[in-house]
Amino acid sequence: MDKNFYKDEYVPKVNRTGKITGYLGVVLAFTPALLLTVVYGIVPKPAALLTAFISGASAFGVLWFVEPISYFPVVGPAGTYMAFLSGNISNMRIPCASMAQVAAEVEPGTEKGSIIATIGMAVSIVINVAVLTIGAILGSSVLSLLPEAVKSALNYLLPALFGALLIQFGLKMKKHSLVMVIIALVLYTAIGMGVFNWLPGASNWLGTLGCVFLSIAIGFATMKNAAKSKA
């Protein structure tokens, strides 16, 4: 692949299109609230808005930083824009992008890996929208026909998906993955024992934030040691 084309033409076009669609997504997200305000005159009190924002930020605010940092190396710039606009990032977009990279035998974080991830995510979005449309129409009637055992098994889909991803990437980076599994077990055990109760809302964000940034730090340290060994 021509690196000049990727960096000088592809990425700038992706950033330009991604920003436009992202801003449109923000406008569309606020459209119902604006309609309620303009058409029906329903205006929430500033205190209620602030309370709602604090509640949401305390529960999900850590993801505003963790998800872009942790997902970008896998899906690249185009995949990042697509993922945050379409949603279902961890349970659908990232797995589809990863499986596409495995099928195409390309490495995450490379230019080819970024393009393959974009294609995989685009396919997942098209299929996802089609399935959701059918599910919205027939979902309740179809689910009511399923046996209780099948309904209970559906609760394990997400853990099984993350387990498969762990094995997939763990086989490529055995030492790094083993160290991070141990760190995650220790960290979450400490959180469960209340060691970090002095931090506000630690149970909601500390585990994810700690694992992501510790993994990044260990990765950088491993790269530096490998570079020194080669030198």
Backbone bond lengths (Angstrom), bond angles and torsions (degrees), N, CA, C in turn:
res aa  C-N    CA-C-N  psi(-1)  N-CA   C-N-CA  omega(-1)  CA-C   N-CA-C  phi
1 M - - - 1.463 - - 1.527 110.02 -
2 D 1.318 115.37 139.03 1.458 120.75 179.23 1.526 108.89 -73.18
3 K 1.337 116.60 113.05 1.451 120.22 -177.37 1.515 111.96 -64.38
4 N 1.334 116.87 -34.20 1.453 119.18 179.64 1.531 110.81 -63.88
5 F 1.319 117.62 -39.45 1.467 120.59 178.24 1.525 110.10 -64.26
6 Y 1.327 116.38 -44.16 1.464 119.93 -177.69 1.532 111.20 -62.77
7 K 1.332 115.98 -48.20 1.461 119.77 -175.33 1.521 113.24 -80.29
8 D 1.347 116.51 -36.83 1.455 120.05 -172.46 1.525 113.83 -91.29
9 E 1.338 117.74 -23.11 1.462 120.10 -177.72 1.525 112.70 -120.80
10 Y 1.328 115.69 -49.85 1.464 119.17 -174.80 1.529 111.60 -65.88
11 V 1.333 117.38 -54.77 1.463 120.76 -176.00 1.532 112.36 -62.66
12 P 1.358 120.39 -44.81 1.469 118.67 176.85 1.522 113.47 -59.72
13 K 1.336 117.31 -39.64 1.470 119.90 178.11 1.525 110.85 -66.12
14 V 1.336 115.81 -39.40 1.470 120.13 177.69 1.520 110.28 -62.09
15 N 1.335 117.02 -45.46 1.464 120.27 -179.80 1.527 111.64 -63.55
16 R 1.324 116.06 -40.89 1.465 119.34 -179.83 1.532 110.93 -65.12
17 T 1.319 116.70 -48.41 1.462 120.58 179.83 1.516 111.44 -66.86
18 G 1.349 116.28 -39.83 1.457 119.94 -179.54 1.521 112.45 -63.84
19 K 1.323 117.32 -39.14 1.468 120.29 178.74 1.528 110.86 -66.40
20 I 1.336 116.75 -41.76 1.463 120.34 -179.73 1.527 110.49 -62.80
21 T 1.328 116.53 -49.85 1.469 119.50 -179.23 1.521 111.23 -66.64
22 G 1.333 116.86 -34.08 1.461 119.72 177.81 1.525 111.96 -64.66
23 Y 1.329 116.69 -45.00 1.468 119.94 178.00 1.527 111.11 -64.84
24 L 1.341 116.68 -39.02 1.470 119.64 176.57 1.523 110.74 -62.47
25 G 1.334 115.99 -38.54 1.464 119.81 177.35 1.520 111.98 -62.24
26 V 1.331 116.59 -39.92 1.462 120.46 178.39 1.525 110.43 -64.29
27 V 1.332 116.07 -44.62 1.468 120.43 179.67 1.524 110.62 -61.19
28 L 1.338 116.58 -45.60 1.463 120.42 -179.53 1.525 111.55 -65.55
29 A 1.333 116.61 -34.28 1.462 120.09 179.46 1.522 111.93 -64.89
30 F 1.341 116.09 -34.69 1.460 120.43 -179.28 1.525 113.01 -90.91
31 T 1.342 117.52 -5.40 1.470 120.39 -177.57 1.523 113.12 -58.67
32 P 1.351 120.50 -46.53 1.476 118.80 178.80 1.529 112.71 -57.92
33 A 1.335 117.12 -41.36 1.462 119.96 179.53 1.528 111.12 -65.44
34 L 1.347 115.79 -39.67 1.468 119.28 178.56 1.527 111.17 -65.97
35 L 1.320 117.14 -37.70 1.466 120.22 177.88 1.529 111.10 -64.41
36 L 1.328 116.16 -41.73 1.463 119.33 177.73 1.521 111.19 -61.93
37 T 1.349 115.02 -36.91 1.461 119.03 -178.60 1.526 111.75 -73.85
38 V 1.339 116.91 -47.52 1.464 121.52 -173.80 1.521 111.39 -77.17
39 V 1.320 117.04 -45.20 1.472 120.33 -173.56 1.521 111.57 -82.54
40 Y 1.329 117.30 -45.01 1.464 119.92 -174.04 1.524 113.47 -104.65
41 G 1.318 117.22 -5.73 1.456 119.99 177.29 1.514 114.46 70.41
42 I 1.329 117.07 23.69 1.466 120.98 -179.99 1.526 108.28 -90.88
43 V 1.319 115.77 109.16 1.466 120.91 -177.70 1.530 108.72 -122.06
44 P 1.315 117.45 114.72 1.472 119.02 179.09 1.525 110.98 -68.65
45 K 1.306 115.44 153.48 1.455 120.61 178.88 1.532 109.92 -71.80
46 P 1.350 117.21 144.91 1.477 119.66 179.42 1.529 112.88 -54.88
47 A 1.327 116.83 -36.69 1.466 119.48 179.97 1.527 110.93 -64.26
48 A 1.343 116.35 -38.07 1.466 119.98 178.87 1.518 110.77 -67.86
49 L 1.339 117.06 -39.81 1.461 120.91 177.68 1.529 111.09 -63.39
50 L 1.330 115.79 -43.37 1.461 120.11 179.99 1.533 110.63 -64.23
51 T 1.324 116.48 -41.05 1.462 120.51 178.59 1.524 110.90 -62.80
52 A 1.333 116.10 -42.98 1.460 120.35 179.49 1.528 111.02 -64.62
53 F 1.337 115.75 -40.32 1.465 119.17 179.62 1.524 111.41 -65.49
54 I 1.336 116.87 -43.61 1.464 120.43 -179.89 1.526 110.25 -63.86
55 S 1.334 116.89 -40.28 1.462 120.38 179.58 1.526 110.89 -63.12
56 G 1.347 115.52 -44.90 1.457 118.96 178.99 1.511 112.91 -67.46
57 A 1.327 116.09 -41.29 1.469 120.15 -178.85 1.515 111.73 -66.37
58 S 1.327 117.12 -37.08 1.465 119.42 -179.93 1.520 111.48 -67.46
59 A 1.331 116.87 -29.34 1.463 120.62 -178.41 1.517 112.26 -88.15
60 F 1.350 116.98 -39.64 1.459 120.15 -171.92 1.526 114.01 -121.92
61 G 1.326 117.43 -2.83 1.462 119.92 -174.74 1.511 113.89 -57.75
62 V 1.334 117.18 -34.76 1.463 119.78 -179.19 1.526 110.95 -63.06
63 L 1.330 117.14 -30.31 1.461 120.26 -179.31 1.526 112.10 -68.54
64 W 1.330 117.71 -23.32 1.464 120.55 177.93 1.529 110.93 -61.53
65 F 1.317 117.22 -27.61 1.463 121.82 -179.40 1.530 111.75 -101.32
66 V 1.325 115.62 -40.68 1.461 119.89 -173.87 1.523 112.00 -69.96
67 E 1.338 117.32 -47.24 1.462 119.96 -173.45 1.531 113.43 -63.94
68 P 1.335 120.31 -48.19 1.477 117.65 177.89 1.519 113.02 -60.46
69 I 1.335 116.92 -39.62 1.468 120.38 -178.12 1.521 110.99 -68.27
70 S 1.335 116.93 -42.74 1.463 120.32 -174.53 1.521 112.94 -80.95
71 Y 1.331 118.17 -27.74 1.466 120.05 -176.82 1.522 113.54 -91.47
72 F 1.320 117.74 -28.11 1.464 120.06 -175.78 1.525 113.50 -56.77
73 P 1.346 119.74 -42.89 1.471 118.49 -179.85 1.525 113.46 -61.33
74 V 1.340 117.50 -23.72 1.460 120.47 -178.91 1.521 111.49 -85.39
75 V 1.339 117.27 -45.98 1.469 120.54 -169.81 1.521 114.13 -103.41
76 G 1.335 119.20 -14.01 1.449 120.52 178.98 1.514 113.03 76.36
77 P 1.340 117.92 -175.06 1.471 120.90 -175.17 1.523 114.08 -65.70
78 A 1.329 117.59 -47.94 1.470 120.15 -178.74 1.520 110.63 -63.70
79 G 1.329 116.83 -43.85 1.456 120.35 179.37 1.515 112.71 -62.84
80 T 1.338 116.94 -34.37 1.460 120.63 178.77 1.519 111.02 -64.76
81 Y 1.328 116.57 -46.96 1.467 119.84 177.43 1.521 111.05 -59.95
82 M 1.323 117.02 -46.58 1.466 121.53 -178.12 1.522 111.47 -63.93
83 A 1.333 116.26 -41.78 1.460 120.27 -176.26 1.521 111.48 -63.72
84 F 1.327 117.03 -47.03 1.459 119.45 -175.27 1.520 112.52 -77.83
85 L 1.308 117.65 -14.90 1.460 120.04 175.51 1.520 111.01 -87.61
86 S 1.334 116.96 -34.38 1.470 120.16 -175.47 1.527 113.06 -93.10
87 G 1.348 118.05 -23.64 1.455 120.45 179.60 1.522 112.61 82.70
88 N 1.344 115.71 -170.93 1.476 122.56 -177.36 1.529 110.72 51.39
89 I 1.320 116.60 46.32 1.462 120.39 -171.11 1.528 111.41 -69.50
90 S 1.329 116.60 -58.52 1.462 119.14 -172.47 1.519 113.18 -72.72
91 N 1.341 117.22 -31.07 1.458 118.87 -174.67 1.521 113.51 -95.49
92 M 1.353 118.56 -5.21 1.463 118.61 179.82 1.525 112.96 -143.75
93 R 1.330 119.26 -52.66 1.460 121.11 -172.75 1.541 111.63 -65.39
94 I 1.337 116.21 -50.53 1.460 119.39 -178.79 1.531 111.91 -64.40
95 P 1.339 119.58 -45.73 1.467 118.13 175.93 1.519 113.87 -59.14
96 C 1.336 117.41 -41.11 1.475 119.76 179.28 1.525 110.76 -65.79
97 A 1.329 116.63 -41.53 1.460 119.69 177.96 1.525 110.87 -63.56
98 S 1.321 116.82 -41.85 1.466 120.81 -179.49 1.525 111.38 -65.92
99 M 1.332 116.92 -42.77 1.460 120.04 179.72 1.532 111.15 -65.89
100 A 1.329 116.65 -35.95 1.464 119.91 176.85 1.525 110.71 -63.77
101 Q 1.321 116.71 -40.11 1.468 120.51 178.52 1.523 111.23 -66.47
102 V 1.329 116.39 -38.62 1.463 119.70 178.20 1.529 109.97 -66.02
103 A 1.335 116.74 -44.31 1.467 120.92 -178.93 1.526 111.49 -63.60
104 A 1.346 116.04 -37.12 1.463 120.18 -179.54 1.525 112.63 -86.46
105 E 1.345 116.78 -4.96 1.461 122.59 179.23 1.525 111.96 58.25
106 V 1.335 115.16 48.95 1.458 121.38 175.35 1.521 108.22 -120.19
107 E 1.319 116.51 157.40 1.458 121.93 -176.97 1.526 111.03 -93.49
108 P 1.351 117.98 138.22 1.474 120.41 172.91 1.518 110.22 -61.41
109 G 1.320 116.49 147.52 1.454 121.25 179.16 1.508 114.74 87.90
110 T 1.344 116.98 -5.24 1.461 120.55 177.43 1.529 109.17 -99.37
111 E 1.332 116.04 169.98 1.461 119.84 179.51 1.525 110.90 -65.47
112 K 1.334 116.53 -44.36 1.464 119.43 177.42 1.529 110.71 -63.88
113 G 1.324 115.64 -39.85 1.459 119.37 178.30 1.516 112.15 -61.38
114 S 1.331 116.78 -39.18 1.458 121.26 178.80 1.522 111.59 -63.57
115 I 1.323 117.07 -43.30 1.469 120.68 -178.70 1.526 111.01 -68.87
116 I 1.336 116.89 -42.89 1.466 120.13 178.84 1.528 110.51 -63.77
117 A 1.328 116.78 -39.62 1.461 120.27 177.47 1.522 110.80 -62.13
118 T 1.329 116.85 -39.21 1.459 120.85 178.23 1.524 111.04 -61.95
119 I 1.326 116.51 -43.56 1.463 120.44 179.06 1.533 110.50 -63.95
120 G 1.339 116.36 -44.70 1.455 119.77 178.79 1.516 112.72 -60.98
121 M 1.324 116.77 -41.72 1.455 120.51 179.62 1.526 111.30 -69.09
122 A 1.333 117.08 -37.36 1.463 119.92 178.59 1.521 110.89 -61.83
123 V 1.332 116.41 -43.35 1.470 120.15 177.52 1.527 110.36 -62.79
124 S 1.348 116.28 -41.86 1.461 119.16 -178.97 1.525 111.58 -64.56
125 I 1.326 117.73 -35.36 1.459 120.88 179.76 1.523 110.39 -66.99
126 V 1.343 116.51 -44.44 1.474 119.96 179.59 1.526 110.53 -61.26
127 I 1.330 115.93 -48.05 1.466 119.76 -179.73 1.518 110.71 -66.11
128 N 1.325 116.79 -40.36 1.459 121.19 -179.75 1.521 111.68 -60.07
129 V 1.341 116.12 -45.83 1.463 120.14 179.55 1.531 110.64 -62.81
130 A 1.336 116.39 -42.19 1.465 120.13 179.47 1.530 111.25 -63.32
131 V 1.344 115.79 -45.82 1.472 119.56 -179.28 1.522 110.95 -66.85
132 L 1.339 117.51 -40.36 1.463 120.43 178.86 1.522 111.45 -63.35
133 T 1.340 115.87 -38.22 1.463 119.16 178.16 1.526 110.59 -62.15
134 I 1.326 115.48 -45.87 1.464 119.32 177.90 1.526 110.58 -65.57
135 G 1.356 115.42 -41.28 1.457 119.29 -179.92 1.516 112.84 -64.62
136 A 1.346 116.57 -37.35 1.459 119.67 179.17 1.526 111.33 -65.17
137 I 1.329 115.86 -30.19 1.464 120.12 -178.95 1.532 111.61 -85.04
138 L 1.332 115.61 -42.42 1.465 119.96 -173.21 1.521 113.74 -114.18
139 G 1.341 116.91 -0.31 1.461 120.46 -170.31 1.519 115.11 -53.26
140 S 1.324 117.62 -56.05 1.461 120.36 -175.54 1.514 112.32 -63.73
141 S 1.348 116.57 -38.79 1.461 119.18 -178.92 1.525 111.31 -69.50
142 V 1.360 116.67 -36.47 1.460 119.89 178.98 1.526 110.69 -70.48
143 L 1.327 117.34 -44.99 1.463 120.85 -179.55 1.526 111.77 -62.00
144 S 1.308 116.72 -34.51 1.465 119.69 -179.76 1.520 112.25 -65.96
145 L 1.336 117.45 -22.04 1.455 121.51 -179.62 1.525 112.69 -86.09
146 L 1.339 117.15 -14.15 1.461 120.24 -177.55 1.525 110.92 -76.71
147 P 1.339 117.51 145.68 1.475 120.03 175.03 1.525 110.46 -65.18
148 E 1.313 116.12 156.04 1.462 121.18 -179.07 1.528 112.04 -61.12
149 A 1.339 116.23 -33.96 1.467 119.48 179.38 1.521 111.21 -62.98
150 V 1.337 116.10 -38.53 1.468 120.43 179.16 1.524 110.10 -69.33
151 K 1.323 117.14 -40.97 1.462 120.73 178.84 1.524 110.74 -61.82
152 S 1.343 116.18 -40.61 1.468 119.53 178.92 1.520 111.14 -67.53
153 A 1.332 116.75 -35.97 1.461 120.53 -179.59 1.520 111.84 -66.79
154 L 1.327 117.65 -27.92 1.465 120.78 -179.65 1.521 111.53 -62.70
155 N 1.334 117.31 -23.71 1.470 120.23 179.32 1.522 112.48 -68.91
156 Y 1.337 117.15 -16.37 1.464 121.01 -177.80 1.524 112.68 -98.59
157 L 1.336 117.20 5.35 1.465 119.72 -178.19 1.524 111.77 -63.16
158 L 1.333 117.10 -46.25 1.467 120.26 -176.78 1.524 112.15 -67.37
159 P 1.365 119.83 -46.14 1.469 118.11 175.54 1.523 112.76 -59.71
160 A 1.333 117.05 -38.37 1.463 119.88 178.94 1.523 110.91 -65.10
161 L 1.335 115.97 -37.12 1.462 120.49 179.63 1.519 110.75 -65.44
162 F 1.334 117.03 -45.86 1.463 119.99 179.42 1.520 111.08 -67.19
163 G 1.329 117.44 -34.21 1.455 120.23 176.54 1.517 111.70 -62.72
164 A 1.339 116.03 -41.46 1.465 120.11 177.97 1.524 111.22 -64.21
165 L 1.332 116.91 -40.50 1.465 120.45 178.40 1.527 110.97 -65.83
166 L 1.330 116.66 -38.61 1.460 120.30 178.83 1.522 110.43 -61.49
167 I 1.324 117.01 -44.43 1.455 120.58 179.89 1.530 110.30 -66.01
168 Q 1.340 115.92 -41.55 1.464 120.24 -178.10 1.524 111.70 -58.95
169 F 1.337 116.58 -50.83 1.460 119.88 -178.40 1.530 111.32 -81.09
170 G 1.334 116.64 -27.10 1.452 119.60 -179.93 1.517 112.90 -66.00
171 L 1.343 116.61 -34.07 1.460 119.85 178.60 1.525 111.57 -67.22
172 K 1.333 116.64 -26.82 1.463 120.42 179.52 1.529 111.55 -81.73
173 M 1.330 116.02 -32.47 1.471 120.91 -177.14 1.531 108.23 -130.12
174 K 1.314 116.17 71.73 1.464 121.27 -171.07 1.529 112.74 -61.39
175 K 1.339 117.09 -49.65 1.461 120.06 -177.02 1.526 111.04 -65.22
176 H 1.314 115.33 -46.64 1.469 119.92 -179.05 1.527 110.22 -60.82
177 S 1.326 117.34 -45.08 1.462 121.30 -178.00 1.523 111.18 -65.13
178 L 1.333 116.86 -41.89 1.465 120.29 179.98 1.521 110.73 -62.89
179 V 1.335 115.96 -44.27 1.470 119.55 179.37 1.526 110.32 -61.90
180 M 1.342 117.28 -42.54 1.460 120.41 -177.67 1.523 112.01 -69.83
181 V 1.322 117.79 -34.18 1.472 119.87 176.26 1.518 110.02 -63.55
182 I 1.324 116.63 -42.79 1.469 120.60 179.03 1.531 110.23 -64.37
183 I 1.343 116.19 -45.31 1.468 119.79 179.03 1.526 110.63 -61.14
184 A 1.329 116.96 -43.23 1.468 120.63 -179.60 1.530 111.05 -62.63
185 L 1.333 117.08 -42.23 1.459 120.14 178.84 1.530 111.29 -62.93
186 V 1.332 115.81 -44.02 1.466 119.83 179.58 1.523 110.98 -65.08
187 L 1.340 116.31 -44.22 1.460 120.51 -177.38 1.523 111.57 -64.70
188 Y 1.333 116.90 -47.13 1.459 119.25 -178.00 1.529 111.70 -70.72
189 T 1.345 117.46 -30.13 1.459 119.61 174.57 1.526 110.34 -65.33
190 A 1.337 115.27 -41.92 1.468 119.48 178.55 1.527 110.68 -64.90
191 I 1.326 116.99 -39.59 1.475 119.87 177.91 1.518 110.30 -63.60
192 G 1.355 116.09 -43.40 1.461 119.71 179.41 1.521 113.14 -64.15
193 M 1.337 117.13 -29.68 1.462 121.42 179.18 1.521 112.51 -82.57
194 G 1.325 116.66 -4.84 1.460 120.15 176.89 1.509 114.78 85.36
195 V 1.339 117.10 17.53 1.466 120.00 -178.62 1.533 110.97 -62.72
196 F 1.320 116.38 -32.88 1.468 120.23 -175.84 1.526 112.42 -106.59
197 N 1.312 117.41 24.76 1.466 120.20 179.76 1.525 112.93 -63.30
198 W 1.322 116.31 -18.83 1.464 119.31 179.06 1.532 111.79 -72.95
199 L 1.348 117.24 -12.34 1.463 121.11 175.24 1.527 109.32 -93.08
200 P 1.332 119.04 128.71 1.465 120.95 -178.05 1.538 111.54 -60.48
201 G 1.315 116.66 124.02 1.460 121.67 175.97 1.510 114.75 62.67
202 A 1.328 117.53 28.92 1.463 120.71 -175.18 1.520 112.67 -58.88
203 S 1.326 117.45 -33.64 1.461 120.09 -178.14 1.521 112.03 -65.29
204 N 1.330 117.72 -21.26 1.461 120.99 -178.16 1.530 113.57 -86.13
205 W 1.334 116.73 -28.99 1.467 117.81 -170.72 1.522 115.07 -130.35
206 L 1.314 118.36 -24.28 1.465 119.44 -170.48 1.526 112.09 -65.41
207 G 1.323 118.39 -39.90 1.456 120.69 -178.06 1.520 112.32 -61.47
208 T 1.326 115.91 -50.97 1.464 120.02 -179.56 1.520 111.37 -64.98
209 L 1.340 115.89 -48.30 1.466 120.01 -177.41 1.528 110.73 -62.77
210 G 1.321 116.73 -44.41 1.463 120.15 -178.62 1.519 111.97 -63.61
211 C 1.330 117.29 -45.52 1.468 120.36 -178.30 1.523 111.76 -63.95
212 V 1.336 117.01 -42.86 1.466 120.33 -178.06 1.519 111.21 -63.37
213 F 1.329 117.27 -50.86 1.463 119.48 -174.74 1.530 112.35 -75.22
214 L 1.324 117.30 -30.18 1.464 118.95 173.78 1.530 110.49 -67.62
215 S 1.336 116.11 -37.98 1.463 119.64 177.45 1.525 111.07 -63.73
216 I 1.330 116.68 -41.34 1.465 120.74 177.58 1.529 110.39 -62.63
217 A 1.337 116.38 -45.11 1.465 120.43 -179.11 1.532 111.30 -62.72
218 I 1.327 116.81 -43.12 1.464 120.29 178.92 1.524 110.36 -66.00
219 G 1.325 116.61 -38.21 1.459 119.90 177.78 1.519 112.44 -62.10
220 F 1.335 116.50 -43.93 1.472 119.84 177.54 1.522 111.28 -63.73
221 A 1.323 116.75 -42.05 1.464 120.12 179.54 1.529 110.75 -63.64
222 T 1.329 116.48 -40.11 1.464 120.34 178.34 1.517 111.44 -64.42
223 M 1.335 116.78 -41.22 1.464 120.93 178.12 1.514 111.25 -62.52
224 K 1.329 117.37 -43.08 1.463 120.59 -179.60 1.520 111.28 -64.58
225 N 1.335 116.40 -41.69 1.464 120.08 179.05 1.522 111.25 -65.51
226 A 1.339 115.80 -38.68 1.463 119.24 178.06 1.523 111.59 -65.85
227 A 1.342 115.48 -39.25 1.462 119.66 178.79 1.528 111.13 -65.45
228 K 1.350 116.21 -40.43 1.465 119.22 178.40 1.531 111.39 -65.38
229 S 1.339 114.81 -37.91 1.478 118.22 -179.91 1.522 111.15 -65.05
230 K 1.350 115.86 -40.41 1.456 119.08 178.65 1.531 111.27 -66.92
231 A 1.341 115.64 -38.96 1.458 120.09 179.77 1.529 110.93 -65.37
